[in-house]
Amino acid sequence: MIPKIILRRGKEESLRRYHPWVFSGAIERSEGDPREGDLVDVYGRNGEFLGRGHCQIGSIAVRILSFRQEEIDQSWWNDRIAGAYALRKALGLAESADTTCYRLVHGEGDGLPGLVVDIYGRTAVIQCHSVGMYVVREQIAEALRTLYGKRLGAIYDKSSQTLPFNAGLDASDEYLYGTDPGEEPVLEHGNRFLVSWESGQKTGFFIDQRENRALVGRYAAGRTVLNTFCYTGGFSVYALRGGALSVDSVDSSERAVALAARNAELNFGTGASHRAIARDTFDFLRETPKDAYDLIILDPPAFAKHHKVLGNATQGYKRLNAAALNKIRPGGILFTFSCSQAVSRELFRTTVFSAAAISGRSVRILHQLTQPADHPINIYHPEGEYLKGLVLYVE
């Protein structure tokens, strides 16, 4: 018997509009003693069935998997993940010859809230952001094996750092299928990258910047490039491919810049005009002479994980962008990003405007950027739009 969640009067409207979250404040009572991770059915006070999803402890109390009373069994998982694959195939990603890494499942964007699955060649990397997804990870793995067959050599579960801290799970990262395939470069628009999903950030590579990296490549010819918060050098490789005169990759992590150096060498050999620098970006910019670069990339980690720190985050973005605008050469191009979900597109743009005013430079917007199509946004869940970017021309 599936436990029931009954909502307060008037709290049904968001689910009737297919928003996939139920907030704790909307709940009047529960029946059947649901535990975190359990499947629950959500009802209005009048007895109307509204949705079926995973129960969790926190401000988001239920993540809806289906707005129908249907069995959430292995067949359901197979169908839902096959649907996600069909979209990636339609995008030209799932069976591409020159791009072998892409996002297969993007949480709410694919009707699977709390789940991320990234594909790196013959390896699928799973990240569960909810206990409900974690307890059915074997079913998710089975759905992946059914879908890919022999094309899939390994499935790695990397959920230990993304599960709720209060879940009380003794989760450890592990292979659910297959073993570590060793260093097998993946392809992205023909560029080769080594990806460390076991020790790297997120699932190992920032797949969401794929199309924005390609845009950097189109602007890089004949320019001196600074790639800050470079991680493993994705933007740097594209800049070099696009004909940059030189590229400096800066990150506070020595491990990250070492892999950035290896990725540059993997694509261009030891003679590439590339420096990998382990340094704090704010310190590096402070000490950089003016006019040293005419293309700068700012792709920092999320400064705001939640709204409580939004003020500090916007100050951080303002300082960072003002520093870059003060140092870039006239006629330079600035790529600047925020991946903080709590920072809206409007707030990010206003913050960058403030930085431009502080710098006193003449600045024009060339492009407004977002996440790629394999990170789809559920039209009923606008919170899924998290990546914001601007390309600026600085005089």
Secondary structure, DSSP 4 states (H G I P E B T S, - for coil): ---EEEEPTT--HHHHTT--EEEGGGEEEEES---TT-EEEEE-TTS-EEEEEEE-SSSEEEEEEESS----SHHHHHHHHHHHHHHHHHTT-TT-SS--EEEEEEGGGGT-TTEEEEEETTEEEEEESSHHHHHTHHHHHHHHHHHHGGG--EEEE--TTTS-TTS------EEEES----S--EEETTEEE---TTTSSTTSS-GGGHHHHHHHHHH-TT-EEEEES-TTTHHHHHHHHTT-SEEEEEES-HHHHHHHHHHHHHHH-TT-SEEEEES-HHHHHHHSPTTSEEEEEE-PPPS-SSGGGHHHHHHHHHHHHHHHHHHEEEEEEEEEEE--TTS-HHHHHHHHHHHHHHHT--EEEEEEE---TTS---TT-GGG---EEEEEEE-
